[in-house]
Amino acid sequence: MNSNKNKMGYKHTKCRWIPEDWECVRLKEVSYINKSSLGENTNEDYKFSYVNIESVEKGRIKVYNKMLFKNAPSRARRIVYKNDILMSTVRPYLKAFVIFKDNLKDVIASTGFSVISCKENVVSDFIYSCLFSSLIDKYIKKCLVGSNYPALNSKDVNNLPIPLPPLNEQKKIPKILGTWDKAIEQTEKLIKA
């Protein structure tokens, strides 16, 4: 089919071809990015669990480093709440992305992450799954700056293109993808065995 012709039931947007009842939005339209941060006047004895980029692997946080504010690296600033998405902006092609599901309080992430807090009527699991799409991959590669530690700037994170379905589909899509991920993981384990 010629890609320039209309596809029945679909529309062409900056998010490519999407169903007619979906929208193409920018990430900043459906979320708050880096909504809360620690300031310089934070109590030096404030104790927290720190997440740096090396702590994130395959969609999970491997380790939380307990520390006091006075001993923390200067990058330990972003406040994280349940269901926030941590998106590494330093070498983002390595996919150090995670959705924070733990029941921990006082979690602080490195400024090497953008902390994405979804607005009402937007499902964080859906937005998280979008970060792994080819659309986002291409956008990230186009926007990277720097050579030693290629990174995305905050303007580019704000403008990430998100194909947004109605709420009921936002809830279903991550469940379906999760089922496929588990099947792939199980198959990889069987192949190794």
C-alpha positions as CSV (number, residue, x, y, z in Angstrom):
1,M,0.0,0.0,0.0
2,N,1.3,3.5,-0.8
3,S,2.2,5.2,2.5
4,N,0.9,8.5,1.1
5,K,-2.7,7.3,0.8
6,N,-5.1,7.4,3.7
7,K,-5.5,4.2,5.6
8,M,-9.1,3.4,6.5
9,G,-9.6,4.1,10.2
10,Y,-6.2,5.7,10.7
11,K,-4.7,9.1,10.5
12,H,-1.2,10.3,9.8
13,T,0.4,12.4,12.6
14,K,3.9,13.2,14.0
15,C,3.4,9.8,15.8
16,R,3.1,8.1,12.4
17,W,-0.1,6.3,11.5
18,I,-2.4,6.0,14.5
19,P,-6.1,5.0,14.9
20,E,-8.5,7.8,14.3
21,D,-9.6,7.9,18.0
22,W,-6.0,8.3,19.3
23,E,-4.2,11.6,19.7
24,C,-0.6,12.4,19.1
25,V,0.6,14.5,22.1
26,R,3.9,15.7,23.5
27,L,5.0,14.2,26.8
28,K,4.7,17.5,28.6
29,E,1.0,17.6,27.7
30,V,0.2,14.4,29.6
31,S,2.7,14.5,32.5
32,Y,4.7,16.6,34.8
33,I,8.5,16.3,34.2
34,N,10.9,16.8,37.2
35,K,8.0,18.1,39.3
36,S,9.8,18.0,42.7
37,S,13.5,18.4,43.6
38,L,15.5,18.8,46.7
39,G,16.9,22.3,47.2
40,E,20.2,23.5,48.5
41,N,18.5,24.3,51.9
42,T,17.6,20.6,52.5
43,N,18.5,19.4,56.0
44,E,21.9,17.9,55.8
45,D,20.8,15.0,57.9
46,Y,17.9,14.1,55.6
47,K,18.2,10.4,54.9
48,F,17.0,8.9,51.6
49,S,17.4,6.0,49.2
50,Y,19.3,7.2,46.1
51,V,18.8,5.8,42.6
52,N,21.5,6.5,40.0
53,I,21.6,5.4,36.4
54,E,23.8,2.4,37.2
55,S,21.1,1.2,39.7
56,V,18.6,0.6,36.9
57,E,18.7,-2.5,34.7
58,K,16.0,-4.2,32.5
59,G,13.2,-2.1,34.0
60,R,14.0,-2.6,37.6
61,I,16.0,-0.9,40.3
62,K,18.8,-3.3,41.4
63,V,19.9,-1.4,44.5
64,Y,19.0,1.7,46.5
65,N,21.9,3.5,48.1
66,K,21.0,4.8,51.5
67,M,22.7,8.1,52.3
68,L,22.4,11.5,54.0
69,F,22.0,14.7,52.1
70,K,25.3,16.0,53.3
71,N,27.1,13.0,51.9
72,A,25.1,12.8,48.7
73,P,26.5,13.6,45.2
74,S,25.3,16.9,43.8
75,R,23.2,15.0,41.2
76,A,21.0,13.5,44.0
77,R,18.0,15.9,43.6
78,R,14.9,14.5,41.9
79,I,12.1,13.4,44.2
80,V,10.4,10.1,43.2
81,Y,6.9,9.0,44.0
82,K,5.0,5.8,43.4
83,N,4.2,5.2,39.7
84,D,6.7,7.8,38.5
85,I,8.8,6.9,35.5
86,L,12.5,7.3,35.6
87,M,13.9,7.9,32.2
88,S,17.7,8.1,31.8
89,T,18.6,11.2,29.7
90,V,22.3,10.3,29.7
91,R,22.9,7.6,27.0
92,P,19.1,7.0,26.8
93,Y,19.7,4.4,24.0
94,L,20.8,2.0,26.9
95,K,17.2,2.1,28.1
96,A,17.9,2.7,31.8
97,F,14.1,3.3,32.2
98,V,12.0,2.1,35.1
99,I,8.5,2.7,36.5
100,F,8.8,3.1,40.3
101,K,6.4,0.6,41.9
102,D,8.0,0.1,45.3
103,N,6.4,1.2,48.5
104,L,9.4,3.2,49.6
105,K,9.3,6.8,50.8
106,D,12.2,9.3,50.6
107,V,13.5,8.1,47.2
108,I,15.7,10.5,45.3
109,A,16.9,10.0,41.7
110,S,19.9,11.4,39.9
111,T,19.5,14.5,37.7
112,G,20.6,12.1,35.0
113,F,17.0,11.0,34.9
114,S,13.9,12.8,33.9
115,V,11.2,11.9,36.5
116,I,7.9,11.6,34.7
117,S,4.7,11.9,36.7
118,C,1.6,11.2,34.7
119,K,-1.4,13.5,34.8
120,E,-4.9,12.3,35.6
121,N,-6.5,10.0,33.0
122,V,-3.1,9.0,31.7
123,V,-1.8,5.5,32.6
124,S,1.9,5.5,33.7
125,D,2.4,1.9,32.5
126,F,1.3,2.9,29.0
127,I,3.6,5.9,28.9
128,Y,6.4,3.7,30.2
129,S,5.8,1.2,27.4
130,C,5.9,4.0,24.8
131,L,9.5,4.7,25.8
132,F,10.6,1.4,24.2
133,S,8.9,2.1,20.9
134,S,10.7,2.6,17.6
135,L,9.1,6.0,17.4
136,I,10.8,7.1,20.6
137,D,14.1,5.4,19.6
138,K,14.3,7.4,16.4
139,Y,13.3,10.6,18.2
140,I,16.0,10.1,20.8
141,K,18.8,9.4,18.3
142,K,17.8,12.5,16.4
143,C,18.0,14.7,19.5
144,L,21.2,13.4,21.3
145,V,23.9,16.0,22.1
146,G,27.4,15.4,23.2
147,S,29.9,12.7,22.3
148,N,31.4,11.2,25.5
149,Y,28.0,11.0,27.3
150,P,25.3,11.6,24.7
151,A,22.2,13.0,26.4
152,L,18.8,14.4,25.8
153,N,18.1,17.9,27.0
154,S,14.9,18.7,29.0
155,K,13.2,20.5,26.0
156,D,13.5,17.3,24.0
157,V,12.1,15.1,26.8
158,N,9.2,17.5,27.1
159,N,8.5,17.2,23.4
160,L,8.7,13.4,23.1
161,P,5.9,12.3,20.7
162,I,3.3,10.1,22.4
163,P,0.6,8.2,20.5
164,L,-2.2,8.4,23.1
165,P,-5.2,6.0,22.9
166,P,-8.4,6.3,25.0
167,L,-8.1,5.5,28.7
168,N,-9.4,1.9,28.4
169,E,-6.9,1.1,25.8
170,Q,-4.1,2.7,27.8
171,K,-4.9,0.2,30.5
172,K,-5.0,-2.9,28.2
173,I,-1.9,-2.3,26.1
174,P,0.7,-2.6,28.9
175,K,-1.0,-5.8,30.2
176,I,-0.8,-7.4,26.7
177,L,2.9,-6.2,26.3
178,G,3.7,-7.6,29.8
179,T,2.3,-11.0,28.8
180,W,4.5,-11.0,25.7
181,D,7.5,-9.9,27.7
182,K,7.0,-12.7,30.2
183,A,6.7,-15.2,27.3
184,I,9.9,-13.9,25.7
185,E,11.8,-14.0,29.1
186,Q,10.6,-17.6,29.7
187,T,11.7,-18.6,26.2
188,E,15.1,-17.1,26.7
189,K,15.5,-19.1,30.0
190,L,14.5,-22.3,28.2
191,I,17.1,-21.6,25.4
192,K,19.8,-21.0,28.0
193,A,18.9,-24.2,29.8
